[in-house]
Every structure is written in structure tokens, then in C-alpha cells.
Amino acid sequence: RGTAADYLRALELRFQGLALDGLDVVLDCANGATFRVAPEIFTRLGARVTALAVAPDGRNINDGCGSTHLEMLARTVSDGGHDLGFAFDGDGDRMLAVDRQGMLVDGDELLALAAIHLRDGDRLRGGGVAVTVMTNFGFHSAMAGAGIEVATTAVGDRYVLQALRDRGWTLGGEQ
């Protein structure tokens, strides 16, 4: 058993109720840390996966690909008729998405969608989400309209994590 196998088992357990059956997804793995695991977990959850930037050589991480360069992902999704795409950064701690037209779905939208989805499934522990001061007004308005509490922190994942710990919440992030 290796680290990737252990991580995949943990992801499967975490997302066991998420069925991606029939979803056609493009993943840009930035020639980085997610190049094996991301395509595998999406496939195990039922998605049809097209994987980009999955040939790391130690020098090509984030090189014209990944969450800092969405052009290739956007073009592949829209030109290929895929449902959506996700782009990771090299070390796998950031992700952005594009819709079927190749248009960016930014981090605030992704956090809002996740918060509402978790709330609707009665899985948004504590009823709130932690974000940074960079989060836009639209996010705050959407959360107020959805009855979801928002904690706003300084910029930095450590501040978001601290807010989550202080409140016993499980969802937070930066744009």
C-alpha cells in the first residue's frame, strides 16, 4: 500500500455519496501532485475523464497549464463538448473550474455552490462558511439569502483554518 492508494481510499470514503455517473469532465493536473490521483478519483466516482498535463518531468509543473493558465482547459472543454473542467495547481492545494462554454467559475462561486449543496444535504456543520476579506459582495449576499453564516478573515489559509476550528465548521477557503 502506498500513499496514493491510502489517499484514494480516503477520498472514496469522503465522497461515497457523490455520483458523477455520465459526467464528462476535463482535468488539468498542472503536471503536478494531482496527475495520478485526480483522474483516478473522478473515474471511480463515475465520471468520464479527459486528463491534461499529466506528464511531470520535474521542470514543467504549472508550465502553461493548471489553475494559473486556464486557456488550455477552457479550450478543451468548450471545443470538445465536455460538461466542465477543473484545473489544479502544481501542489494540488488550489483549484479553479470552467463551465461547458469554457468560462471561469471562480472560487467564490465554487464556495457558494459547495455551501448551499452541503446545507441542502444537512452536512454544513455549524451552518457557516469561512472566507477571506477578498471574497466578493455577491458571495456574502448569496449566503445571507441562503441563511448561511459567513466568517470573514484576513487573507491566508491559516486564518481561514483558524476560523473553522474556532467555530467547529468544516467549509472555508479563499477565492
Disulfide bonds with the S-S distance in Angstrom:
none
